[in-house]
Structures are given as C-alpha cells and as structure tokens.
Amino acid sequence: PAAPSAPQVMAAAVAAPQPGPVAEPDFDAYIAAVRKMIDSHKRFPAAARRRGMEGVVTVRIDIADDGNVAGVRTVGNAPRMFERSAIDAVRRAAPFPAPPEGFGDLEVAIRYRLDG
C-alpha cells in the first residue's frame, strides 16, 4: 500500500466575530495561519497507522491575547490515540500569532487519513 500521508486539518467553526474594527477577512487569515501551524506539528499515531485506523478529532482552542494556548480540549468522541495526538499538535504549534481583537475560541477538525 501507499505510504500514509500527513493528517489533514480543517477549521470547523469559530465563535461569531464581535463588533469592532476588525474585518471578517482578518479572521479568515488568522484561522488559516493557525491551521497551517497545527498541520505542521501533527503526527499520525503509529498504532493507528499499523491498525489502518483513520479518524477526525475536533478540538476547541482558547488562544490568549499573547498567542499562547489558554486551553485546549476535544469536542465529541474520537479514538483516544487521535485525541492525544491532536492536543499534542496544538500544544507543539503554540504560541500562535496574537488573535485579532474580538476573536473567540476556535474549533478545528483535525483529520487523520491514511490515503491523504
């Protein structure tokens, strides 16, 4: 079989932007930057790869004003090995750029696929 590819990350949702001076495109650019940073720090769990497992983990990230992770937790129900991997990827990727003013928590779906 072909070598497994790196897991995929997709933004699932964000809290609604708060009224203020920041335009919505700034939120989109910020989300894209955070996703890219997480993606570059993900590791597909070796045990899952050996078993041919795939999965999706949704994490909710609270990013402090200075870009550090104030909190991260999984949302929903995913295999534990994927949950640990996703949380570790977020922590390794931090600190993130300072979020735009009015930015809320970020939910990111981290996809673990063997076929890319």
C-alpha positions in Angstrom: 0.0 0.0 0.0 1.0 3.6 -0.5 2.7 5.4 2.4 0.2 7.2 4.6 0.0 10.9 4.2 0.1 13.5 6.9 -3.2 14.1 8.6 -5.4 16.9 7.3 -6.7 19.8 9.3 -9.8 21.8 8.6 -11.4 24.6 10.6 -14.9 23.6 11.7 -16.2 26.7 13.3 -15.4 29.8 15.2 -17.3 32.0 17.6 -19.1 34.7 15.8 -16.9 37.8 15.4 -17.6 40.6 17.9 -18.5 44.0 16.5 -15.4 46.2 16.3 -12.7 47.5 14.0 -11.5 44.1 12.7 -12.9 43.0 9.3 -14.1 39.4 8.9 -11.3 38.6 6.3 -8.8 39.1 9.1 -10.5 36.3 11.0 -10.2 34.0 7.9 -6.5 34.8 7.5 -5.9 34.2 11.2 -7.7 30.8 11.1 -5.7 29.8 8.1 -2.4 30.6 9.8 -3.4 28.7 13.0 -4.5 25.6 10.9 -1.2 25.7 9.0 0.8 25.8 12.2 -1.1 22.9 13.7 -0.8 20.9 10.5 2.9 21.3 10.5 3.1 19.8 14.1 0.8 16.8 13.7 2.0 13.3 14.0 -0.2 10.3 12.8 -0.3 7.9 15.8 1.9 4.9 14.9 -0.5 2.4 16.5 -3.4 3.8 14.4 -1.3 3.6 11.2 -0.4 -0.1 12.0 -4.1 -0.9 12.5 -5.2 1.0 9.4 -7.3 3.4 11.5 -8.5 6.8 10.4 -10.3 9.5 12.4 -11.4 13.0 12.9 -10.8 14.9 16.2 -12.4 18.3 16.8 -10.5 20.4 19.3 -11.7 23.7 20.9 -8.7 26.1 21.4 -8.8 29.1 23.6 -6.0 31.3 22.4 -4.8 34.0 24.8 -4.2 37.6 23.7 -0.4 36.8 23.5 -1.0 33.8 21.2 -0.4 31.2 23.9 -2.9 28.4 24.4 -5.0 29.2 27.4 -6.9 25.9 26.9 -7.5 23.0 24.5 -9.9 20.2 24.7 -11.5 17.7 22.4 -15.2 18.0 21.4 -17.1 14.9 20.6 -16.0 11.3 20.6 -12.8 10.2 18.8 -10.4 7.4 19.5 -8.2 8.3 22.4 -4.9 8.0 20.5 -6.2 10.5 17.9 -7.4 12.9 20.7 -3.9 12.8 22.4 -2.2 13.4 19.0 -4.4 16.3 18.2 -4.0 18.0 21.6 -0.2 17.5 21.4 -0.1 19.0 17.9 -1.9 22.2 19.2 0.5 22.5 22.1 3.6 21.9 19.9 2.3 24.5 17.4 1.9 27.2 20.0 2.4 30.0 20.5 0.2 31.2 17.7 0.1 34.8 16.5 -1.9 37.1 18.7 -5.5 36.8 17.7 -7.4 39.7 16.1 -9.5 41.7 18.6 -12.8 40.1 19.2 -11.7 36.7 18.2 -13.4 33.9 20.2 -12.5 30.2 20.8 -11.6 28.3 17.7 -12.9 24.8 16.8 -10.6 22.9 14.4 -11.4 19.5 12.9 -8.1 17.5 12.6 -8.4 14.7 10.1 -6.2 11.6 10.2 -6.4 9.8 6.8 -4.2 7.1 5.6 -4.7 7.9 1.9 -4.1 11.6 2.1 
